[in-house]
Amino acid sequence: FDIVTKVVVSMREQLDNLETQIQRTLSDLKIEHLDAVLVHNAEAIPSSALVEALGKLDRMIGRGICKRIGVSLYEPRKIIEIAEIHRIDLVQ
């Protein structure tokens, strides 16, 4: 089965500790990689912070930490807006 997790990046400290959040999940689950990581409540995050978070996650794909990235939304109309600022693989 695939393992997907969400990360919270609504505050600067959370964005700065994004990889720490993911490494903690990997350690807790005793796994080496995730199938996907979603940014939780993405429509509430300023565009610049969301681009930074997705960029960090993109680099983690290159390092084999996760295979896909995406966003968790409560407002479906935001999917297009977010997809225009950064590539996403999944939407919840």
Legacy VTK file of the C-alpha trace (Angstrom):
# vtk DataFile Version 3.0
C-alpha trace
ASCII
DATASET POLYDATA
POINTS 92 float
0.000 0.000 0.000
0.953 3.640 -0.417
1.697 5.867 2.535
0.696 9.520 2.293
1.213 12.165 4.964
0.330 15.823 5.386
2.558 18.616 6.599
1.543 21.907 8.161
3.396 24.990 6.930
1.103 27.808 8.017
3.791 29.428 10.172
7.391 30.271 9.293
8.775 27.883 11.901
6.802 24.995 10.401
8.057 25.849 6.923
11.636 25.989 8.196
11.154 22.578 9.851
9.388 20.924 6.922
11.989 18.222 6.428
12.103 17.574 10.169
8.346 16.925 10.124
8.781 14.411 7.308
11.827 12.721 8.827
9.879 12.301 12.080
7.068 10.593 10.160
9.530 8.273 8.435
11.119 7.408 11.768
7.793 6.888 13.547
6.560 4.581 10.776
9.955 2.880 10.394
9.997 3.427 6.639
12.503 4.948 4.224
10.210 6.913 1.923
6.646 8.127 1.474
4.494 7.736 -1.580
3.263 11.317 -1.221
3.373 14.392 0.981
0.503 16.870 0.952
0.608 20.453 2.195
-2.355 20.740 4.572
-4.877 23.582 4.137
-2.915 24.945 1.186
-5.401 27.665 0.262
-4.772 29.387 3.602
-1.022 29.698 3.001
0.430 32.765 1.255
1.529 31.968 -2.311
5.205 32.647 -1.602
5.248 30.255 1.365
3.359 27.604 -0.599
5.819 27.845 -3.492
8.695 27.535 -1.023
7.110 24.490 0.648
6.370 22.764 -2.656
9.908 23.531 -3.838
11.362 21.891 -0.728
9.122 18.875 -1.275
10.162 18.730 -4.928
13.798 18.507 -3.866
12.853 15.671 -1.505
11.476 13.780 -4.497
14.931 14.057 -6.062
16.464 12.637 -2.891
14.031 9.707 -2.743
12.249 10.839 0.425
8.863 10.969 -1.303
7.560 10.095 -4.746
4.821 12.692 -5.221
3.684 16.003 -3.763
0.354 17.710 -3.523
-2.052 19.822 -1.546
-4.993 19.342 0.767
-7.733 21.880 0.046
-11.143 22.847 1.336
-11.934 25.136 -1.609
-11.833 23.219 -4.916
-11.606 26.440 -6.968
-8.071 26.901 -5.621
-6.735 23.837 -7.457
-6.150 25.762 -10.685
-4.525 28.708 -8.904
-2.097 26.453 -7.067
-1.353 24.330 -10.137
-0.400 27.519 -11.987
2.262 28.456 -9.423
3.817 25.011 -8.902
3.497 21.453 -10.170
1.362 19.207 -7.976
0.735 15.496 -8.364
-2.171 15.018 -5.945
-5.088 16.907 -4.487
-7.155 15.969 -1.485
LINES 1 93
92 0 1 2 3 4 5 6 7 8 9 10 11 12 13 14 15 16 17 18 19 20 21 22 23 24 25 26 27 28 29 30 31 32 33 34 35 36 37 38 39 40 41 42 43 44 45 46 47 48 49 50 51 52 53 54 55 56 57 58 59 60 61 62 63 64 65 66 67 68 69 70 71 72 73 74 75 76 77 78 79 80 81 82 83 84 85 86 87 88 89 90 91
